[in-house]
Amino acid sequence: MTEAMRPKVSVSDVGIGELEKRSYALTLNALGFESRSSDLARRFNPSSESRVAIGFDHANDASYQKNLFIYRDLGFKLFEGVADDSFDALVREIFENISGKSDAIETPILIDVSCFNRYRLA
């Protein structure tokens, strides 16, 4: 992809109070074992055309099953058992599918990074 073709990315920190006021093309969450993994989706259920939760290839205990149920109930597309070295390619594919559906200049995406590990944050 040439520099001219590369989409411009702008990142903004959205306060909790703004979540219910905005609509997103994509909401991306981690499907993890911590109870907070599904907290944002469960408490605020942001308006979104596409909802995705990406799991890990380890640590499927504690609150994992509860989070799995919550995400299914809220209509998220689930990717379970994703290794860290496969994460980037999967996210790129998800973003390409979202950006390919819209002629909009901006494609708003909500990413809940609260349960991403260091590798996925980088």
HURA-V575139 format. One record per backbone hydrogen bond with DSSP energy under -0.5 kcal/mol. CO is the residue of the C=O (numbers start at 0). NH is the residue of the N-H. If there is no record, write none. Layout:
co->{CO/CO}
nh->{NH/NH}
//
This chain:
co->{1/11/12/14/14/15/17/17/18/21/23/24/25/26/27/28/29/30/32/33/34/35/35/37/38/39/39/40/46/49/50/51/52/52/53/55/60/62/63/64/65/66/67/68/69/70/71/75/76/77/78/80/81/82/82/83/83/85/86/87/88/89/90/91/92/93/94/95/97/98/105/107/107/108/109/109/110/112/116/117}
nh->{5/13/14/17/18/18/20/21/21/46/48/49/109/51/111/53/31/55/62/36/37/38/39/41/42/43/44/44/23/26/76/28/54/78/30/80/63/66/67/68/69/70/71/72/73/75/74/77/52/79/54/82/56/85/86/86/87/89/90/91/92/93/94/95/96/97/98/99/100/101/107/24/25/110/27/111/112/115/120/121}
//
